[in-house]
Amino acid sequence: MNKELFDVLEAKEQRWNKRLQLSKTENSTVISISMCVPLKYRTNEKCKDIFYGICRLYENYTAKKGLHLMFKGKIDGADGPTVFYTAAEDAVSVKKISVEFESLKKPFRMTDIDIMNNNSEPVGRESIGFAPRKCFICKNDSAVCVKAKTHTQEELETCIKAFFCEAYEIIK
């Protein structure tokens, strides 16, 4: 296994372990936000700045929706940044509001907002009646497009660059 892949897998495990630790010690809903774009964007400093700006917008949005988030830290690993929060509210309510947020603006779709209940169980979109994530480009199931490599690298890069440009305008 090459070192870069090993480092990315190790960072993903570190993120998972942080979520488990928060779930057990906080007895709360755990929220982790990361980017769901290719690695070269997740580790780019300008993209990270935009990501953190989107996280601030998420904090504002959830506050307006009545959630009480507590910032619990961040990790900037080999797979990019992740921000952690806990919330006293139930995981299903937090997931619904998080999916709403991801759907507000196209660039918010670049975030992956994972929710874990206070029993350390992930709460996925499908488990609460939402459709699987849609592809950035064609709006089909994103997992199918990724696995089948449906889109060219150029198509993906064009779409992501447009998302980052739009996101920059939103957060400034």
C-alpha positions as CSV (number, residue, x, y, z in Angstrom):
1,M,0.0,0.0,0.0
2,N,1.4,3.4,-0.9
3,K,2.1,5.9,1.9
4,E,-0.5,8.5,0.7
5,L,-3.3,5.9,0.7
6,F,-2.2,4.6,4.1
7,D,-2.2,8.2,5.5
8,V,-5.7,8.9,4.1
9,L,-7.1,5.6,5.6
10,E,-5.4,6.4,8.9
11,A,-7.0,9.9,8.9
12,K,-10.4,8.4,8.2
13,E,-10.0,6.0,11.2
14,Q,-8.9,8.9,13.4
15,R,-12.1,10.8,12.4
16,W,-14.2,7.7,13.1
17,N,-12.6,7.2,16.5
18,K,-13.1,10.9,17.4
19,R,-16.8,10.5,16.6
20,L,-17.0,7.4,18.8
21,Q,-15.2,9.0,21.6
22,L,-17.5,12.1,21.5
23,S,-20.6,9.9,21.4
24,K,-19.5,7.9,24.5
25,T,-18.2,10.8,26.6
26,E,-20.7,13.5,25.7
27,N,-23.9,11.3,25.5
28,S,-25.1,13.6,22.7
29,T,-25.7,13.7,19.0
30,V,-22.3,13.9,17.2
31,I,-21.9,16.0,14.0
32,S,-18.8,15.8,11.9
33,I,-18.4,17.9,8.7
34,S,-15.9,17.0,6.1
35,M,-15.6,17.6,2.3
36,C,-16.8,15.1,-0.2
37,V,-14.6,16.2,-3.1
38,P,-11.4,14.7,-4.5
39,L,-8.4,14.7,-2.2
40,K,-6.5,17.4,-4.0
41,Y,-9.2,19.9,-3.2
42,R,-9.7,18.7,0.4
43,T,-6.0,19.4,1.2
44,N,-5.7,22.7,-0.7
45,E,-5.5,25.7,1.7
46,K,-7.9,28.0,-0.2
47,C,-10.4,25.2,-0.4
48,K,-10.0,24.6,3.4
49,D,-10.7,28.3,4.0
50,I,-13.9,28.0,2.0
51,F,-14.8,24.8,3.9
52,Y,-14.4,26.5,7.2
53,G,-16.6,29.4,6.0
54,I,-19.3,26.9,5.0
55,C,-19.0,25.4,8.5
56,R,-19.7,28.8,10.0
57,L,-22.8,29.1,7.8
58,Y,-23.9,25.7,9.1
59,E,-23.5,26.9,12.6
60,N,-25.7,30.0,11.9
61,Y,-28.3,27.9,10.0
62,T,-28.6,25.3,12.7
63,A,-28.9,28.0,15.4
64,K,-31.8,29.6,13.5
65,K,-33.4,26.2,13.4
66,G,-33.1,25.9,17.1
67,L,-30.2,23.5,17.4
68,H,-27.6,24.1,20.2
69,L,-24.3,23.0,18.7
70,M,-21.2,22.8,20.8
71,F,-17.9,23.0,18.9
72,K,-15.7,20.0,19.9
73,G,-12.7,20.5,17.7
74,K,-11.3,19.9,14.3
75,I,-8.8,17.5,12.7
76,D,-6.8,18.5,9.6
77,G,-5.7,15.1,8.5
78,A,-4.3,13.6,5.3
79,D,-7.8,13.3,4.0
80,G,-8.6,17.0,4.6
81,P,-10.3,18.9,7.4
82,T,-13.1,17.7,9.7
83,V,-15.0,19.8,12.2
84,F,-16.8,18.2,15.1
85,Y,-19.8,19.3,17.1
86,T,-22.3,17.8,19.6
87,A,-25.9,18.7,20.0
88,A,-28.4,18.0,22.7
89,E,-31.2,17.5,20.2
90,D,-32.0,14.0,18.8
91,A,-29.9,12.7,15.9
92,V,-32.9,12.3,13.5
93,S,-33.8,16.0,13.9
94,V,-30.2,17.1,13.5
95,K,-29.8,14.9,10.3
96,K,-32.9,16.4,8.8
97,I,-31.7,19.9,9.4
98,S,-28.3,19.0,8.1
99,V,-29.7,17.5,4.9
100,E,-31.7,20.7,4.4
101,F,-28.5,22.8,4.8
102,E,-26.7,20.7,2.2
103,S,-29.5,21.3,-0.2
104,L,-29.7,25.1,0.3
105,K,-26.9,26.0,-2.1
106,K,-25.0,24.0,-4.6
107,P,-21.6,24.6,-2.9
108,F,-23.0,23.2,0.4
109,R,-23.3,19.9,-1.4
110,M,-19.5,19.7,-1.2
111,T,-19.8,19.0,2.5
112,D,-20.5,15.7,4.1
113,I,-22.4,16.2,7.3
114,D,-22.3,12.9,9.2
115,I,-24.5,12.4,12.3
116,M,-24.1,9.8,15.0
117,N,-26.7,9.2,17.8
118,N,-25.8,8.9,21.4
119,N,-25.6,5.1,21.0
120,S,-22.7,5.5,18.6
121,E,-24.9,4.6,15.6
122,P,-24.6,6.6,12.4
123,V,-27.8,8.2,11.1
124,G,-27.9,8.1,7.3
125,R,-30.0,9.9,4.8
126,E,-31.8,6.8,3.8
127,S,-32.7,5.7,7.3
128,I,-34.8,8.9,7.7
129,G,-36.5,8.8,4.4
130,F,-34.2,10.9,2.2
131,A,-32.8,9.7,-1.1
132,P,-29.1,8.9,-1.4
133,R,-26.7,11.7,-2.3
134,K,-27.0,12.9,-5.8
135,C,-24.0,13.2,-8.2
136,F,-22.6,16.7,-8.6
137,I,-22.9,16.5,-12.4
138,C,-25.9,14.4,-13.5
139,K,-28.0,14.1,-10.3
140,N,-28.0,10.3,-10.4
141,D,-27.0,8.4,-7.2
142,S,-23.5,9.6,-6.5
143,A,-22.2,6.2,-5.3
144,V,-23.2,4.7,-8.7
145,C,-21.4,7.4,-10.6
146,V,-18.2,7.2,-8.5
147,K,-18.1,3.4,-8.7
148,A,-18.7,3.3,-12.5
149,K,-16.4,6.4,-13.1
150,T,-19.3,7.8,-15.1
151,H,-17.8,11.3,-15.5
152,T,-14.5,12.4,-16.8
153,Q,-11.9,14.1,-14.6
154,E,-12.4,17.3,-16.6
155,E,-16.2,17.3,-16.0
156,L,-15.7,16.7,-12.3
157,E,-13.0,19.5,-12.0
158,T,-15.1,22.0,-13.9
159,C,-18.1,21.3,-11.6
160,I,-16.1,21.5,-8.4
161,K,-14.2,24.7,-9.4
162,A,-17.6,26.3,-10.1
163,F,-18.8,25.2,-6.7
164,F,-15.8,26.7,-5.0
165,C,-16.2,30.0,-6.9
166,E,-19.8,30.2,-5.9
167,A,-19.0,29.2,-2.3
168,Y,-16.4,32.0,-2.1
169,E,-19.0,34.5,-3.1
170,I,-21.4,33.2,-0.4
171,I,-18.9,33.2,2.5
172,K,-17.1,36.5,1.9
